[in-house]
Amino acid sequence: MKACNVAKLIVIMGCVTLTPNVYAQAASAMPMASSPAAGSGKAAPTDKQLARDVRKALSKAPNFNVSNVFVKARGGVVTLSGSVPDGPQIQQAADVAMGVPGVTSVSNHLTIYTKGY
């Protein structure tokens, strides 16, 4: 009987000791989870506008087919993905994107596609 009471006391003391630590971790994690940069998956209106501006600039570039190119922007960083028919167009796309006001850097993930594949 005495051993059972001691075991209960140890379990209760453990719970009381660990509870503030668990709460402190959860409380400190909440502001990060609710912040807009925590990855809500939605781009800010300025990011959307920047992506549209880059896509528009690409569509006006000479001999550049923008139909298989996807543009994303976040905080001035533009990511290009998709495919182009010719190798030089990969660098051309990065150069055009860097020329758009508001672009701070370009992450170029464009690839070359071969017709028939």
C-alpha positions in Angstrom: 0.0 0.0 0.0 2.8 2.4 0.9 4.6 1.6 -2.4 1.4 2.4 -4.3 1.1 5.8 -2.6 4.8 6.5 -3.4 4.3 5.6 -7.1 1.2 7.9 -7.3 3.2 10.7 -5.7 6.0 10.2 -8.2 3.6 10.3 -11.2 1.9 13.4 -9.9 5.2 15.2 -9.2 6.3 14.2 -12.8 3.2 15.6 -14.3 3.4 18.8 -12.3 7.1 19.2 -13.2 6.6 18.5 -17.0 3.4 20.5 -17.5 5.0 24.0 -17.5 7.7 22.9 -20.0 5.1 21.6 -22.4 3.0 24.7 -22.1 6.1 26.9 -22.6 7.0 25.1 -25.8 3.5 25.3 -27.1 3.2 29.0 -26.2 6.4 29.9 -27.9 5.5 28.0 -31.1 2.1 29.6 -31.5 3.2 33.1 -32.8 5.4 31.5 -35.4 2.6 29.3 -36.6 0.1 32.2 -36.9 2.5 34.5 -38.6 1.9 35.2 -42.3 5.4 34.0 -43.3 4.8 30.6 -41.6 3.5 29.1 -44.9 -0.1 29.7 -45.3 0.5 28.8 -48.9 -0.9 32.1 -50.2 1.2 34.7 -51.8 0.8 38.3 -50.8 -0.8 40.6 -53.4 2.6 42.3 -54.1 4.1 38.8 -54.8 1.3 38.0 -57.2 1.8 41.3 -59.0 5.5 40.7 -59.2 4.9 37.3 -60.7 2.5 38.8 -63.3 5.0 41.5 -64.2 7.8 38.9 -64.7 5.5 36.7 -66.8 4.5 39.8 -68.9 8.1 40.7 -69.4 8.9 37.1 -70.5 6.0 37.2 -73.0 7.4 40.3 -74.6 10.9 38.9 -74.9 12.0 38.2 -78.5 11.7 34.6 -79.6 10.7 33.4 -76.1 7.8 31.0 -75.7 6.3 31.5 -72.2 3.5 28.9 -72.6 5.3 26.2 -70.5 7.0 28.6 -68.0 5.6 29.0 -64.5 6.5 32.1 -62.3 6.3 32.4 -58.6 7.4 35.3 -56.5 7.9 35.7 -52.7 9.5 38.7 -51.2 11.3 39.7 -54.4 12.7 36.2 -55.1 11.3 34.9 -58.4 11.2 31.2 -59.1 11.0 30.0 -62.7 9.9 26.5 -63.4 8.7 24.5 -66.4 10.4 24.0 -69.8 11.6 25.8 -72.8 12.5 24.4 -76.3 16.1 25.8 -76.4 19.0 25.9 -73.9 19.8 29.6 -74.4 16.2 30.5 -73.4 16.9 29.3 -69.9 19.5 32.1 -69.3 17.3 34.5 -71.3 14.4 33.9 -68.9 16.6 34.6 -65.9 18.0 37.8 -67.5 14.6 39.1 -68.3 13.3 38.3 -64.8 16.2 40.1 -63.2 15.3 43.2 -65.3 11.9 43.5 -63.8 11.6 46.1 -61.0 11.2 44.5 -57.6 13.0 41.3 -58.4 16.0 40.8 -56.0 17.0 37.3 -57.2 15.9 34.5 -59.6 15.8 30.8 -58.8 15.9 29.3 -62.3 14.5 25.7 -62.5 13.7 25.7 -66.2 14.6 22.7 -68.2 14.8 21.9 -71.9 12.0 19.9 -73.4 12.3 17.7 -76.5 9.3 17.6 -78.9 7.7 14.2 -78.9 8.3 13.4 -75.2 
